Amino acid sequence: MLGMDHAQRIRQLEAALILRRRQLDGELGDRELRAMTAAGMLVRVMRGCYMERTLWDELHEPHRLLARTLAAAALGAARPPTFSHLSAAAVWNLPLYGLARSSPQPVHVLTPPDRPGRSRGAVIRHSEPYDESDITTVAGLRVTTLSRTVRDLARLAAPELALGCADRALRLLVGLPHARAGQAAQAERTEQWRESQLALLHERRGARGARRARRIIELADPRADSVAESVSRLQLVRLKIPFDFQVAVAGLHGATHRMDFDFVGQACFGEMDGRIKYTDPAYRNGRTLEQVLLDEKEREDEVRGLHRKAVLRWGWGSIGTARRLRERLSAFGLHVPEL
């Protein structure tokens, strides 16, 4: 399930870590490490582990969290730690929406209730019940499974981040069929997964965040192409705007187009206009940016002309809060219920 690019990123980050205990027997001693850190040549990833400043500055916070997680694994004791929550999500390459460099995230570790250990600034230990079916190995690291990671985030993380991770994880677990014939099977697998996760949450219904987690699991949808679509969907639910998601509509000459949102009872489709469709090589499929823009305009013209519906677009700047998206949609004539 781990994409080749992400697996390569993990290997590169592991190779970039400078461990103090290795340096003391090699080229650098404590004095040199301190001097290079003070001079800005090195950054302390966590106690006993460093990285070159130029490399560190290139990393966004999700990848910095991944680097801290890899550092914790390299510095770990004889028993390998079990990474969970945000750290497990970083290892799985789930989309950690909202993490910013201004708020560095600690490493998250799962510990048995009978051996809770102590949290400190760089590491948070979650003393929670689990069994070996909740644990797997990814790139040599012990981490919670995708489903367990989703349940943990659904209980404790911000809903926007949790839903984005749930959508991506579910897509990895049940797949996304390219042919219409496979969609029914995918829907069945999705509902089976949803029922199993809700049953597990019911067993821990007294746990912190269990009720909120149920809502995230109920909303999870593998059809989301990006975390931006996931967050948009969450805000539309908060605004109580009825919609269908990822709707297939007819185009010219037998073509079929997929619209992100179809607002029920309103003559309007909705499109989250994220960067991925213009920058992702997989989406562009060899096309230039100019051709992508022309194809997108032609698609929208067909949809408007054939279905007599407007196409309302929004971007990242409109989905940070439900209020902001409401302002955007209302300004373009969509009926939004009063809250």
Helices and strands as residue ranges (DSSP letters): H 4-16, E 18-19, H 20-23, H 30-38, E 42-46, E 49-52, H 53-57, H 61-75, E 82-83, H 85-92, E 107-111, E 123-127, G 132-134, E 135-138, E 141-144, H 146-156, H 159-174, G 180-182, H 183-203, H 210-219, H 227-238, E 243-250, G 252-254, E 256-263, E 268-272, H 276-279, H 281-284, H 289-307, E 310-314, G 316-318, H 322-331
